[in-house]
Amino acid sequence: MKYRILLDLKDQLFTAVDINDSNKFGNGTTIQQAIDNLKKQAA
């Protein structure tokens, strides 16, 4: 899976977004949490 990482500086929240489907994303306080949440949603 390919994804991009975004960082919301205001809330200090990372977002991992699937580059093939922007409706699939995961949030987390760390990059790894965001990726794990994205993978859970994609499954």
HURA-V936979 format. One record per backbone hydrogen bond with DSSP energy under -0.5 kcal/mol. CO is the residue of the C=O (numbers start at 1). NH is the residue of the N-H. If there is no record, write none. Layout:
# HURA-V936979
co:CO nh:NH
co:CO nh:NH
This chain:
# HURA-V936979
co:2 nh:19
co:4 nh:17
co:6 nh:15
co:7 nh:9
co:8 nh:12
co:8 nh:13
co:13 nh:8
co:14 nh:28
co:15 nh:6
co:15 nh:17
co:16 nh:26
co:17 nh:4
co:21 nh:24
co:23 nh:25
co:24 nh:18
co:26 nh:16
co:28 nh:14
co:30 nh:34
co:31 nh:35
co:32 nh:36
co:33 nh:37
co:34 nh:38
co:35 nh:39
co:36 nh:40
co:37 nh:41
co:38 nh:42
co:39 nh:43
